[in-house]
């Protein structure tokens, strides 16, 4: 949705798509009474017992009914490859002049090797569409052929041929990459074990920077808080397979802080460094992208990283706990660092900022046909795992994506199984923020390159569908005990003013949403909606302006999810959100599991957005995902301090006013913020976050 990465054809594609729209609106349909408007190949990651790749071809079409009422027409579609049938789809009752088919291509691959490239086979693909009257007579027939290179995830123009991107290894600068945020280190004959900020990425050629450091790792957490700790090992010789262990954390009295530490290793995947759209070339490198359990192999002059997640139980006894981080190989202990954990005598309050992942696909597959009852139960379980992962990482907003096109059952009723499951999980897992439903594709308001696009739009149909869908949503919410006031509706995405058609459509449909008593959200700064969602502001003045534009101002900082500047990621969820006064942070998106281009673990036309990757045992976390939680907790510490300030002031304690002034001094001295670009830290290099949080914690101690 949000990215144009790697296509190089966006402006041309939009222009061509608009021309198709104008043509279809003026001349009606082709001689046969039906013609194809758009088509997209969408690769999908589906996790049943194992993650697997599947593909769908989505075809949008327009029908000239020839005087017959649309709801008396049946439309059948069939997909073939080299003349062999692959899939069929049927619309039993048209509800207007346009519709879409979704053909599941029976070609799949298990992701047992997550870096194995995936693509549907070459060949000549053909789609046959038949329109039939109530008597079963064919009144319109169309056969359209595609070569494999004419099928891509975005629609550009009929017959357009996509050029495959070539991956070229990036040439790193001479010399080693120095890690500047080292906080502790120990040198042995085997290697150097060093702790550093989780926001500083460590590559295989990274070396610990020089300077004064501690001889151990120290962290401070509230009860119920989870925090990341990063350590890396630089081999002075070939160490073979190396693992990390954490000894039990014991207090002075000998009590053990049980179940508090989870160890993982950071795994490298390919990522895009630069792209050349003209030459369809991508420069890629190996970079730290995944966190998995297990061990790493460390060679001579090679660096590998470990990721420790410290999760303090809510009922933990406050105090100091000590243990050690021990790195071992087949020969014994390679190196160890002392670990000190302080558990603070407080729990952090729930944030008043709305945090979520825009347009998730957690339950999307439930709207697709062909699943057995057992597979559907598995798909529901997988969706619930994702929503549980949301809650564990601080998300309080559910924001599901609708199906890519309006699919109906054999009675002509919309298929909304994914929506039902999302509402149920939202309720059962205790999301405290809004439930946002994006349904633009069901109304044909999406961008021209996508399925369910504006090229298929018909106002009469859209208005009728919208009213019916919102009535059904209201019924579903009532059945599940979800207040209507907690629901936000988004009917169009990113309607720029230069895109006058989609802007007008959005304004029309938003009025209907408001008339039906629902709150509205738009991903543009429109003053007439309840929630505006924009990019992060360029400066404080822009933040002030946007904050005054609507009742609530959210941001969707998509660059925070690329993983190339984790300082930016942490900043926008925590100190930046506090500085700007935003009401919500909802970047796009958690997993590009629908509409990817091949295997999302690999690089084809740009980095897929995967904040957590699909895994057989549930979502596989990433440094980005763990950093987001740390950023949210930065803000929760600020909120905890503000609560203490208010209590102190209410009882006439002069310390409240003093600490409030100190907090405002911190806010005024935050300095230039980072940006999404790699190395663009501003005043927030890795390591600076713990320093600022430490100042907040010191003020909390002063008031307790």
N, C-alpha and C positions, 0 to 999 in steps of 0.2 A: 504494500500500500504506500508506504512513505518514501521508498527509495527509488531512485533512478540509477542506482549503481550498475555500471557495467553494460548498459544497453547502448548508450550513445545515439539513440534514435528518438528521444522523447519528444522533442519539438516537432520533428517530422511526423512522428506517429500521431500526435495530437491533431495536427493539421489535417492529415489524411483521414483521421477518424471523424473530424467535424465535417469534412467533405462528404463522407459516406452518410453521415446523419442528414445533411441537407438533401443529398440525392434521394435517400429513402423517403424523406418526408415529401418531396415534390413529385416524384414520378411513380410512387406506389411500388408495386411488386413487379417482378419479372414476368415474362410471358406465361410461365407455368403457374403463376399465382403464389409462389413462395420463393424467397431468396434468403441466402445466408448474409447476415449483417456482420458478425464477428466470430472469432474462435481463438481459444487459448488452450495450450497444453499445460496442465498443472500436475507436477510431481508431488507426491504426498508421503509423509512419514507416518506410519501407523504402527502403534505398539500393541500387539496382542501378547503372545508369550515372549516374542522377541520383536524388536523394532524391524520394520520392513518397509521397502519402498514400493509404492504403486503409482499409477498415473491415470489421469482422466483427461479427456478432451471435452471441453465445454463449447458448445456451438449455439450462438444466438441467431434467431431467424425472424423473418417478418412474413405475414400471410395476408393476401388479398382474399377476403372471404367471399367475394362475388355475390353479395346480397344475403348470404347465409349468416345467421346469428353465430357469433364466435363460440358461445358455450354449447353449440350443437355440433361443433367440429372436433374430431379426434386427429391428433398429429402423431405419427410414428416415425422414429428415426433408427437408422442402423449404421454402425461403423464397421468398415472392413479394412484389412490390410492385404494388399496384393490379391484382392478378390475373396479372401477368407473372412467370414463374419467374426467380429470381435465382441460386439456388444450392441444392445438395443435399449431404447428408452421410449416411453409413450406418455403423452399428455392427453388424458381422457377428455378434458373439457378446457378449451382455451378460454381465458377470461379477457382477451383483448387481441390486438393485431400482432403482438410479439411474444416470443417465448424462448426458452433455452432447453437444450438437451445436455445431459451429462453422461458420457460414455466411459465406463470403467474399462481400461485396457488390461487384458489378462496377461500382464507381464510384471513380475515382481521379483524382488531380491532381498533376502535377509541381510541385515547390516551386521553380520558376524564380524566382518572386516569393515570397520567404520570409514575407512578411507578408500574403499573400492569405488571407482566412478560408476555412476548409474545413468542409463538412458534407455528409452524405448527403442526397439529395433528399427533399422532402416526399412524403407519400402514405400509403396504408394498407398496412402491412406485415402479412403473415400467415405463420404457420408451421403446416405440416401434419406430424403425426407418425403413422406407421403402424408397428404391431408385428405381426410375422409369425411363424408357427410354422414348424417344419422343412419342412412341405409347401408353404410359400409362401402360406398362407392368412392374410388379415388378421384378427387376433384383437382388435385395438384400434386405434381411429382417433381423432385429435383435430385440430381446426382452431382456431387462436387468432389473433385479429387485434390489431394494435397501431397506434395513431396515431403519427406521427413524434415528437410531444412526450412519448410514453410510453417512449421509448428513451433511456437515459442510461448513463453509464459505470458507475454503481453501481446495484444493485438496492435499491429502497426497499420497494415493495409492488406487488402486481399492480394494474395500472390506474393507478398513480401517474403524474401529469403533471408534467413538469419545466418550470420557468419559465426562460426564457433570461435570462442576466445581461446587463445594459447596462453599457457602458464609458463613464465620465464622466471628462473631463480633470481632473486634479488641479490645484488652484489653489495655486501656490507662494507662499511668503511674500514680502513686498515686499523689494526689494533683491537684491543678488547674493550668491551662495554663495561664501564665502571658503575657499581651500585653505590649510590651516595647516601642512602638512608640507613646504612648499617648501624644497628643499636647495640649489638653484642657479637663477639666472635671468639673462637678458640682455634689455635693452630696446632696440628699434630703432624707426625711424619707422613700420615696418609692423606691429609687434606685440611681444608679450612671450612669449619662449620660456622655459619654466620646468620644472625637474625636481622631482618630488615622490614621495612614497611610493606604490608600486603599490596599497597598501591604502586609499588615499583616492580615492574616486570623484569624477570630474570631469564636471560637467554643462555644457550649452551656455552657461549664465549664470555659470559659476564664474570667479572671478578669483584670481590669486595673492595670498596674504596678505603682509603687510609684516613686516619683521624682517631681521636679518642673515643673509645666505646666502653660499655659496661662488660663485665665478665659473665653476665647472665641475662635472661629474659624476664621482664616484669610487666604484668598487665593488671588492670584494675577494672572490675565489672560490678554491675548491680545484680541483685538477685533476679533470676529470670532472663538475664541478658545472654546473648550469644555474640562472641567476638572472634575475629580471625587473627591468627599468628602465622607468620611466614618465616621459614628458615631454609637456607640453601647450603649445599655442599659442593665445594670446589675440589676436585680430585688432584692430588699431587702424583698419583700413579693410577694405574688401572685397578679400580676397586671392585669391579663386577657388580653383582646385584646387591643393592643397599636398601635397608628399610629403616624407618624411624619408630621408636617406641617412646612412650611417655610413662615415667614411673608414677605410682600413686601419689596424689597430692595430699600431704598431711599437714595438719595444723600443729601448733606448738604442743597442744594437749594430746596429739596422736590421732585425732579423728581424721578420717579419710573423706575427701570430697569425691564421692563416687559418681560414675556415669557422666563426667563433665567434659571429657576430651575425646575428640574423634580425629584420627590422623589420616591424611590422604597425600597423594603425590600429584604434582602438576604435570599434565601431559601436553606435549606440543602437537599442534595441528598447523596446516597451512593457513595463512591469512594474506590478504591483499595489502601490499605496500603502496603501489601506484598502478594506475590503469591508463592505457592508451586506447581510447575508443576508436580512433581512426584506424589503428593497426590491429584492433581487437586483440590486444596483448595485455596480460596482467603480470606484474612483477609480484612474486609471492615469496614468503619466507616461512620458516618454522618458528612458531611463537607459542607461548604458554596460554592455552585456551581451556583446558579441562581439568577438573579435580576428581580424581578417582582413588579408590582404596587400592593398596598394593605396594609394590616396591619399584625402584628405578635402577637403571644401570648407569654407573658413573665411570667414565674413562679418564685417562690422563689428560690434564688441562681441560677438563670438561666440568660444567656446572649443572646440577639438577636441583629441583626445588621440592619442598614438602609444604603442605598446607595443614595447619592444625586449627580445628574449630573447637573453641572452649565454650561450652554451654552450661551456665550455672543454673541449677534447679531453683525454682521459686522458693522452696522451703529450706535452702541452704543456710547454714549458720555463718554469719558474717565473721570476717577475720582474715588472717594471713595463712596461706597454704603454700607448701614448698614441695618441689619434685625436680625432675630432670628430663631433658630431651636427649635421648641417646640414639645415635646412628650406628647401625651394626651391619656387617657383611658376614660372609662365611667364616672369616678368621676371628671374629669377635667385635668388640667395640671400636669404632673408627674415631668417634669424637662425641663429646656430650657438653651440653650447656645447662646450667641451673635454671629452673623455672620457678618464678614466684607469682602467685595469683592472689590478689586481694579482693575479697568479696565485700562489697559495700553494704551497709545496713539499710538498704532501700530497694524498692522496685520502681522501674520506670513507668510513667503514665502512658496510656495509649495516646498516639499523636492526634492532634486536631487537623492535621493536613491529610488530604485524601491521597493515598498511595495505591497505584495499580499498574497493571500491564495492559496497554491499550489493545483491544481487539484480539483477545486470545482465541485459540482454536481447541481448547481443552475437550469440548464435547462435540466438535464439528462433525465427526464421522457418523454420529448417530442419525444424521439426516440423509445419509447415503444408503441406497438399497443394497441388498445382497448379503447382509450379515446374518448369521445364524443367531438363535436366542443366546447361546453360550458366548458367542463373540460379542454380542451387544452388552452382555453383563461385564465382559472384560473391558470393553470400551468405556463403560460408565466408571468402572474401577480406575482406569487410567486417568480419566478426567478428574476424578476425585483426588487422585494422587497429586495432580497438578495444582488443584485449588488448595489442597493441604500444604503444598510447598509454598504457595503464595502466602498463606497465613504465617508459616514458619519464618518467612523472610520479611515480614512487616507489611504485607499488602492488606489493605482494608476495603478495597474497591474490586468488584467483579465487573469485567468489561468484555463480554463475549462478542465475537464476530458472527453475524448471520451466515447462512449458507450463501455460496457465491451466486446462486440464482434461485428464483422462486420455484420450488419443487412442490408438486401436489400429489395426493394419493389418488386411488382409483375413483374416489367420490368427488374429486376436485378440491379437496380441503388442503390447506398448506401443511407441509411436514415441518413440525417444530419440536422434534424430540430433543435436539441439542439444547434449545432454549429451556425446555422443561427440566432437563438434568442440571443445567447451570443454575437455574433458580433454586432447585433443591439443595445443591451443594453450597450455594451462597448462604442459604438459611441454616443448614445443618452445621457448617463450619464457622459460623459466627462472624461473618464480615460485618464490620460496624459502619462502613461507608456506603455509598450508593451502589446500586446495580445499574450499569450503563449498557443499553442494548443498541448496537449499531446495526441497522437494517437497511442501509442504502442499497445493497445489491438486490434485495427483495422488491424494491420500488423502482429499480433501474435508474438510480442517480449516481452510480459509481463513475469514475473517470473513464474516458473512452477506451483506454487500453485494457480494462479489466472486464471480467464477466459481469453480468447484471448492470451493464453500463448505460450511460445517458443515450447511447445510440439506439437503445430499445425503448426509450421512455415514451409513455402515453399518459397524459395527465389524468384523464378519466379513470384509467386503470389504476394508476398510482394512488389517487385519492381513495378509491374504493378499497384497495388492498390495505392502505395505511389504517383506515378506520376499522376494518375487520381485524387486522393484526393487533392493534392496540386494545380493542375490545377483548380479544382472546388473551392478551398479556395481562390485562386487568383481572380477568377471571382466574388465570393461573396464579397470580400473586395473591389473590384473595384466598384461594384454596390452600396456599402454603403459608399464610399468615404474614405476608410481606406487605408493608404499608405502601400505598401508591406513591406517597411523598418521597420514598427512598429510591424511586426509579427515575433514571434519566434516559431520554430518547435522543439518539443521533440519527438523522435521516439523510445526511449528505456529508461527505468528507472533503475538507480542503477546497471549498468553492471560492476560488480567487475571483476578484472583481473583473478581471479580464475574461473570465469564463462566465459570460453573462447568462448563458442558458442554465447552467447548474446553479448559479446564484439565484436566479428567479425561481427555479424549481425549489431550492432550499427554503426560500422565504415563504412560498406558498404552503409547503408541507409543514413547516414549523408552526404556522398559524393554526393548522388543523390539530397538531399535537397539543398546543396550548389550549385550544378550544375543548379538547377531550380531557383536560385536567392533569396532563403530564408535564413534568419539567423537561427542559430542552438543553442540549449541549451541541456546540459547533466548534470545529477545529479552525476557527478564524475569529478575529476580534469583532464580532457583531454585537452591538449593544442591546438588541431586542431579545436576547436569549438568557437563560438562567445561568449557564456556565459557558464561558469562553475558554478555549484551550489553544495555546499558542506555543511557539518556540520559546526558549529561555531568553530573557531580555538582554539587549546589548549593554545597557547601563542602568543605573538607579533611576534616572529620569524616565526611561521607557517603562521600567517596572511600576513607577508611580502612575503613569498614564494608563497602563493596562489594568492595574488594580482597580481603577475607578470606572472602567468601561462596563462591567457587568456585575451582577450580584456575587458571582464567584469567578476567580481567575485561576485556571489550571495551566500547567505547562506540559509539553511532551518533548523532552530533550532527547531525541532519537540518537544523537551522537554519543550519548552516555552509554549506549549498549554495544558500541563497536569493539570495546575492550582495549583500544590503543592508548587511552589516557584514563587510567583508573582514578586519578586525582579529580578529574572532571566528573566522573561518575559519582564519587562520594560527595563531592561538593554540591551538585545540583539536588541531591536527595536530602542534604542536611543543612550545612551552613549557608549555602546559596539560597535554598528555599526559605530559610529564616530571614536572610538579608532582604530578599525581594518581597516577602510577605505574600507568597502564593498560597492558594487554598488547596492545590492538588498537584501531584507529579505523576504523570501517567505516560511514559514513553512507549513507542511502538517498537517491538512487540516481544512477548516472552519466547515463543518458538515459531519460526517460519515453517511449521510442519505441513501447512497447506499452501500450495503455490510456490514451492521451492523450485529450483532449477537443478535437478539431479540430487545426488546425495548431499545433504547439508553439512556433513562432516568434511567434505571436500570443497574445493574452490572451482567454480565453473565461470560464472559471469559476475562474480563479486561475492563478498562474504555474506552468508545467510545470517539473519538475526537469530541467534540461539543463546539466550541468556542461561538456559539450562537445556542440555541435549537429551533426547529420548533414550531411555535405557530399560533393559529387561526388568530391573529391580526398582524402577521409578526414575524420576528426572535425575540426570547427572549434572552436578553443579559446576559452576565456572567461577573464576576470580571476579568477573563482573557481578554475578548474582550475590556472592558473599560481600562484595564491596557495597552494593546497594543496601544491604541490611546494616552495615556499619554506618553508612550515611544517615539512614533513618534513625538509628540510635543516637547519633550526634544531636539530632533535633530533639529527641526524647529527653536527653540530659538537659537541654535548654529549657524544655517544658517543665521538667522536675524542679529546676531552679526557680522558674517563674512562680510555680505553685508555692514554694517555700517563701519567696519574697512576699507574695500576697498574704500568706498567713502571718508573717512577721509584721507587716504593716497593719493588718487588721487588729492585732493585739497591742499595737503601739510600740513595737520593738524597733528602735532606731537603726538596728543593723539592716533591716529590710530596705530602707531608703539608700543606705550606703552600698549594699550589694547590688541594688537595682542600677545605681550609677555605674558601678564597675561592669555590669553586664552590657550596658549601653556603650561603654568605652570599647569593650571587645567588639561589639557589632560595628562601631564606627571605624575600627582599625583593621577590618578584615582584608582590606587591600584588593588588588586586582584579582578577579577570579580566573580559574583555568578555562580553557576551551577544549573542544573534543580532539583537536589535533595532537598527535603524539609529541610529547615534550613541551607542550604549551601549558605550563603550570601557573603562570602569573605569580601571585604571592603564596601559592599552595603546592609546593613540591611535596613528593611523598615524605611522610614523616611529620609534616606540619600539623596534620589533623589531630594526632595524639597530643601535641603540645597545646593546641587550643582547647581540646576537650579537657585536658588536665587543668587548665585555668577555670573551666566551668565547674569541674569536680571540687576544686579548692574552694570556690564560692559556696558550693553546696555544703561542704564540711563546716564552713564558717557559720552557716545558719542552722545547723543541726545540733 
